[in-house]
Amino acid sequence: MDTIIIEVKDKKDAKLWLSLAKRIGNRAKSLSAQEIEDAGLAMLINEGMDTENVSRESVMKALEK
């Protein structure tokens, strides 16, 4: 599965693209800028969960920067 992101200037254009995608049999969804940021943050958190344990000292040192 591939994903395409199209940034539109107004809701009229968004409706056109969503309608076209659905008409040709694809799933489509409109996302706000906040939802995109949340998804990116969630992805980074998931990646971080896959790393090895880090000491409290190294975390505190990184936060000082």
C-alpha positions as CSV (number, residue, x, y, z in Angstrom):
1,M,0.0,0.0,0.0
2,D,1.3,3.5,-0.9
3,T,0.1,6.8,0.4
4,I,-0.2,10.1,-1.4
5,I,-0.5,13.4,0.5
6,I,-2.0,16.4,-1.4
7,E,-2.0,19.8,0.3
8,V,-5.0,21.9,-0.8
9,K,-5.7,25.6,-0.4
10,D,-9.4,25.3,0.3
11,K,-12.2,22.9,1.3
12,K,-13.6,22.9,-2.2
13,D,-10.4,21.4,-3.6
14,A,-10.2,18.9,-0.8
15,K,-13.8,17.7,-1.6
16,L,-12.8,17.3,-5.3
17,W,-9.7,15.1,-4.5
18,L,-11.6,13.0,-1.9
19,S,-14.5,12.5,-4.3
20,L,-12.1,11.5,-7.1
21,A,-10.2,9.0,-4.9
22,K,-13.4,7.4,-3.7
23,R,-14.8,7.2,-7.2
24,I,-11.9,5.2,-8.5
25,G,-12.1,2.8,-5.5
26,N,-9.5,4.1,-3.2
27,R,-9.9,5.1,0.5
28,A,-9.4,8.8,1.2
29,K,-9.5,11.0,4.3
30,S,-8.9,14.6,5.0
31,L,-6.4,15.5,7.8
32,S,-5.8,18.7,9.5
33,A,-2.3,20.1,10.1
34,Q,-2.7,19.1,13.8
35,E,-3.6,15.5,12.9
36,I,-0.5,15.3,10.7
37,E,1.7,16.6,13.4
38,D,0.2,14.1,15.9
39,A,0.8,11.2,13.5
40,G,4.4,12.2,13.1
41,L,4.9,12.5,16.8
42,A,3.3,9.1,17.3
43,M,5.6,7.6,14.7
44,L,8.7,9.0,16.5
45,I,7.5,7.7,19.8
46,N,7.0,4.2,18.3
47,E,10.5,4.3,16.9
48,G,11.8,5.3,20.3
49,M,10.1,2.4,21.9
50,D,12.0,0.0,19.7
51,T,15.4,1.2,20.9
52,E,17.4,-0.2,23.8
53,N,17.0,1.2,27.3
54,V,18.7,4.5,28.0
55,S,20.0,5.6,31.4
56,R,18.3,8.5,33.3
57,E,21.6,10.3,33.3
58,S,21.8,10.4,29.5
59,V,18.2,11.5,29.2
60,M,18.7,14.4,31.6
61,K,21.9,15.4,29.8
62,A,20.0,15.4,26.4
63,L,17.3,17.6,28.0
64,E,19.8,20.2,29.1
65,K,20.6,21.1,25.5
